[in-house]
Amino acid sequence: MAMALDEKFFEKFGIEYAPNEIIFCEFEPGNEFYFIQSGRVRIVKLIQNREKNLTVMTEGDVLGEMAILEEQPRSATAIAMDHVKLLKFHRDNFDALISGNPQLAYKLLVIFSKRIYEAKRRLMILLLEEPQLKVMDVLVMLVEQDPHLDMQNVVSLQVTAQDVARWAGITEDETQKELTHLSRLDKIELFGDRIVVKKIREFQRLVASKRKSMYQ
């Protein structure tokens, strides 16, 4: 999503990185977020002491925005792949951004709203006590997030047990155990890189019923 930004705006907030330069590191405190004006940025994370590529972000993308939403260390490392031009915003100059470029501020608002929804949805999952319900609700959430999926039909989710475990807040072994159990009950089919859910509405009803009983 390209945007017209005047030179004064770039002079005030602009920053550039050479190829392979680190923009920010995993685990360090984060008080800034970045809007990519040009170039590509690689997002990597240390998993069992090995560097794993999570994604590549390009022009129009925003990175490090969780620094504005919650005061937590960086969850990944950002590395410039090319000569990268960024707009760098600090928590304290966010007001200047909103008044200086409403179009960019709107894009950020949409991203922030999505992140807040995800945080709220994850909390709803974590509040469930039974691991099986947590796993079911993660699958329900993933279907809810994809407007192309129809809850009335069989749905295929490009997700692994590791992904489900992260959302559910339980171990990968526990998650695998619950997924295997659901597979044996013929509720789902397990593949290496995806999970096929046969009756997602059933999962949705079970979770909703449990959630209702929790708050009565």
C-alpha positions in Angstrom: 0.0 0.0 0.0 2.0 2.9 -1.3 1.4 6.3 0.3 2.3 9.9 -0.6 4.4 11.2 2.3 5.9 14.7 2.0 9.7 15.2 2.4 9.4 17.0 5.7 7.6 14.0 7.1 10.4 11.7 6.0 13.1 14.2 7.3 11.4 14.0 10.7 10.8 10.3 11.0 12.9 8.7 8.2 15.7 6.2 8.8 17.6 4.0 6.4 19.4 0.6 6.8 21.9 -1.2 4.6 21.4 -4.9 3.5 21.9 -7.3 6.4 21.7 -4.5 9.1 19.7 -5.4 12.2 16.8 -3.0 12.8 15.9 -4.5 16.2 16.7 -7.7 18.1 14.5 -10.3 19.7 14.3 -10.0 23.5 15.4 -6.3 23.6 13.0 -3.6 24.9 10.8 -2.1 22.2 9.6 1.5 22.3 9.5 2.1 18.5 7.6 0.8 15.5 8.4 1.1 11.8 6.5 1.7 8.6 8.4 0.3 5.5 8.7 3.0 2.8 10.8 0.8 0.5 12.9 -2.4 0.6 12.4 -5.7 2.3 12.8 -6.7 5.9 13.3 -10.3 7.1 11.7 -11.3 10.4 13.5 -14.1 12.2 13.1 -15.9 15.6 15.4 -18.1 17.6 13.9 -21.5 18.1 16.0 -24.1 20.0 19.1 -21.9 19.2 18.4 -22.0 15.5 17.4 -19.0 13.5 14.0 -19.5 11.8 12.6 -17.2 9.1 9.1 -16.2 10.0 8.2 -13.8 7.2 9.4 -11.1 4.8 7.8 -7.7 5.1 7.8 -5.2 2.2 6.7 -1.6 1.3 3.6 -0.5 3.2 4.0 -3.1 6.0 4.3 -2.1 9.6 6.7 -3.9 12.0 7.3 -3.7 15.7 3.9 -2.2 16.4 3.3 -4.3 19.5 5.8 -1.9 21.2 3.0 0.7 21.1 0.3 -1.7 22.4 2.1 -3.5 25.2 5.4 -2.9 27.0 7.1 -6.3 26.3 10.5 -7.3 24.8 10.7 -7.8 21.0 9.3 -11.2 20.1 11.5 -11.5 16.9 14.5 -9.9 15.1 14.1 -7.6 12.1 16.9 -7.6 9.5 17.1 -5.4 6.3 17.3 -7.5 3.2 18.0 -4.6 0.8 18.6 -0.9 1.2 15.6 -0.2 3.4 13.9 3.1 4.0 11.7 3.2 7.1 9.6 5.7 9.0 10.4 5.2 12.7 7.9 6.2 15.3 8.3 6.3 19.1 5.5 5.8 21.5 5.9 9.5 22.4 5.6 10.9 18.9 2.5 8.9 17.9 0.4 12.1 18.1 2.5 13.8 15.5 2.0 10.8 13.2 -1.8 11.0 13.5 -1.9 14.7 12.7 0.8 14.6 10.1 -0.5 11.7 8.0 -4.1 10.6 8.6 -3.9 7.9 5.9 -0.9 6.2 7.5 -2.6 6.6 10.9 -5.7 4.9 9.6 -3.7 1.9 8.3 -2.0 1.6 11.7 -5.4 1.8 13.5 -6.6 -1.2 11.4 -3.5 -3.2 12.3 -3.7 -2.2 16.0 -7.4 -3.2 16.1 -6.6 -6.6 14.6 -3.8 -7.1 17.2 -6.1 -6.1 20.1 -8.8 -8.5 18.8 -6.2 -11.3 18.6 -5.0 -10.6 22.2 -8.6 -10.6 23.5 -9.4 -13.8 21.5 -6.3 -15.6 22.9 -7.3 -14.6 26.4 -10.7 -16.2 25.9 -8.9 -19.4 24.8 -6.5 -19.4 27.8 -9.4 -19.0 30.3 -10.8 -22.3 29.2 -9.7 -25.1 31.6 -9.8 -28.3 29.5 -6.9 -28.7 27.0 -9.4 -30.3 24.5 -11.6 -27.2 24.6 -8.6 -24.9 24.2 -7.6 -26.8 21.0 -11.1 -26.8 19.7 -11.4 -23.0 20.3 -8.1 -22.3 18.5 -9.5 -24.1 15.4 -12.7 -22.1 15.7 -10.8 -18.9 16.0 -8.7 -19.7 12.9 -11.9 -20.4 10.9 -13.5 -17.2 12.2 -10.5 -15.2 11.0 -10.7 -16.4 7.4 -13.7 -14.9 5.5 -13.2 -17.5 2.7 -14.0 -20.4 5.0 -17.6 -21.6 5.4 -18.4 -22.9 8.9 -21.2 -25.1 7.5 -18.7 -27.2 5.5 -15.5 -29.1 6.0 -12.6 -26.6 6.5 -8.9 -27.1 5.8 -6.5 -25.0 8.0 -2.9 -24.4 7.1 -1.7 -24.9 10.6 0.5 -27.2 12.6 0.3 -28.7 16.1 3.0 -26.2 17.1 0.9 -23.3 15.9 -2.1 -24.6 17.8 -0.1 -25.1 21.0 1.2 -21.5 20.9 -2.4 -20.1 20.7 -3.8 -22.6 23.2 -1.0 -21.9 25.8 -0.3 -25.6 26.3 2.6 -27.8 25.4 3.1 -29.2 21.9 2.8 -32.8 23.4 -0.5 -32.0 25.1 -1.7 -30.4 21.8 -0.7 -33.4 19.8 -2.4 -35.7 22.2 -5.7 -33.8 21.9 -5.5 -33.5 18.2 -4.9 -37.3 17.9 -7.9 -37.9 20.1 -10.1 -35.7 17.9 -8.7 -37.5 14.9 -9.7 -40.9 16.4 -13.2 -39.6 17.0 -13.3 -38.7 13.3 -13.8 -35.0 14.1 -10.6 -33.9 12.3 -8.0 -35.2 9.9 -4.3 -34.5 10.6 -1.7 -33.8 8.0 1.9 -32.5 8.3 1.1 -28.9 7.3 -2.7 -28.7 7.8 -5.6 -29.8 9.9 -9.0 -30.6 8.3 -12.0 -30.0 10.5 -15.1 -31.9 9.6 -17.7 -30.1 11.8 -16.3 -26.8 13.0 -19.8 -25.7 14.2 -19.8 -28.6 16.7 -16.6 -27.3 18.2 -18.1 -23.8 18.3 -21.2 -25.0 20.1 -19.2 -27.0 22.7 -16.9 -24.1 23.5 -19.8 -21.6 23.6 -21.7 -23.9 26.0 -18.7 -24.2 28.3 -18.0 -20.5 28.2 -21.6 -19.8 29.1 -21.5 -22.1 32.1 -18.3 -20.5 33.3 -20.0 -17.1 33.7 -23.3 -18.1 35.2 
